[in-house]
Amino acid sequence: MLNFTKINVFSIYLIFFLIAVFSILNFQSKDNVLIDKKVNLGLDLQGGSYLLLEINSDSLIEEKIQSKVIPIKKLFKENNLDYSDFKIKKKSFTLKIGDIEKFELIFLSKKDNLVNPYIDNYRSFELDYKQLGNNEIEIFFSKFGLLTINNAALKQSIEIVRRRIDDVGTKEPTILQRGEKRILVELPGLKDPERIKKLLGKTAQLNFRLVTENLEFGVDNLTSETGEVLKISKRIVISGENLIDAQPSIQNKQNEPTVSFTLDRLGAQKFGRATTDNVGKRLAIVLDGKIISAPNINEPITSGKGVISGNFTFQEATDLALLLRSGALPTPLVVVEERTVGPDLGEDSIKSGITSLIVGFTLVIFFMFYKYRVFGLIANTALIANLLMLVGVLTILEATLTLPGIAGIILTVGMAVDANVLIFERIKEELKTEKSIIHAFDTGYTKAKITVLDANITTLIAAIILFAFGSGPVKGFAITLGIGIITTLFTAYFLARHLTSMIVLRNKNKEIKI
């Protein structure tokens, strides 16, 4: 155990110095950045914004119930089921059925139909109904159907929120689901929370529709960017789903900020066909029910590329491009809770954490020196190396350090000391029976290895479980604890052991006490 080849020694110190360098890089100034890697501070350490968002599923349910009208009518027609007085409400629709029993047979028994697509996989109905009297029934989403809609909307919303925040450039945001309808967003170091709220508050439902008097598809009266009320066809030429890219750009001699967009193959075909058939007409670009631009179609646009203008500032053009790239939210998000953590509070937390670490570290150093003398100094050296390697690994991973994470570092100090204490106490026992000093130290390290490994591996398993199932601060604690265990084993069984072997081999003919 005490024998080290030159290659082993070189490898040990090379690994240590390479990782320790990354630890030192955290103290470099912004003007002299060698490697752009640092430990990110969490919300509780550097301040930032905390947002709790809630999806507004009412509008989504209204949209979904309307999408079921045509399939339901088609199903009734295919089964020769007579109905009348079909009325669409906000979250349901009512109708009179000629044969209730036949309706129930179709609605409840027939698999793979349009009203219960989940029956085969989940044994549940998407839609439910109730009788109102006089053969009148009301059809609405079942509890399972509502849950399915909410879950799908929530998952999609989380993904789109993540895309939007990532495009802004916020490092290490925390985006988590909370309950059935809420999303937790933590943004460490955010300096412009209002911009984020605006970005997250827009659904970014984009569509291109013709300005027309044609009532075939119906029209909406919408206000343009100039205040002009325009009749816009309900028929959508293309939607935001057909966009594959959007970027801010500068157009014409006036350096007007605009948004350049690129369509997918299907969108390019639809757009080309629509602009070819409607040259000379106006095409309204509608975002969240508001016209942002309504230019004339001067010529067919078949390239699948276009430009959106609308008296934007460059920041507005950038944000609009970001919204379009990230995709449309399935439903509006409402901010139900907002908190701002100031940098002063974060600084106080850092000072408290560092003070705790220094006090604990100092006490451990004095105890180890008092108890084990020169070998205590070796343990202390390994302890310092352990902290440097821990911070270095966190830097390489660009992990987020939270206040619980600092607690994990302090706990690592204790565990690192425990490993050395176990080894030294075992060596003490061997020195009482062994005549050979080298053999006593060698045997002590060998016998203590299993005990140290068992203690650290069980703790590592706990850290992995915390990381897998925990969130936010819990994960921060798990990361520092897990990495700390690995660096502890490295410094105790490689670095400290090599330093110990040097002292023992130089004093092999002398009496050594621990």
Secondary structure, DSSP 8 states (H G I E B T S, - for coil): -----HHHHHHHHHHHHHHHHHHHGGGS-TTS-SS----EE-HHHH-EEEEEEEE-HHHHHHHHHHHTHHHHHHHHHHTT--EEEEEE-SSEEEEEES-HHHHHIIIII-TT-SS-TTHHHHS--SEEEEEEETTEEEEEE-HHHHHHHHHHHHHHHHHHHHHHHHHHT-SS-EEEEETTTEEEEEEET-S-HHHHHHHHH----EEEEEB----SS-EEEEE-TTS-EEEEESS-SEEGGGEEEEEEEEETTTTEEEEEEEE-HHHHHHHHHHHHHTTTSBEEEEETTEEEE--B--S---SSEEEE-SS--HHHHHHHHHHHHH---SS-EEEEEEEEE-HHHHHHHHHHHHHHHHHHHHHHHHHHHHHHHHHHHHHHHHHHHHHHHHHHHHHHHT-EE-HHHHHHHHHHHHHHHHHHHHHHHHHHHHHHH-S-HHHHHHHHHHHHHHHHHHHHHHHHHHHHHHHHH--THHHHHHHHHHHHHHHHHHIIIIIHHHHHHHHHHHTTTS----
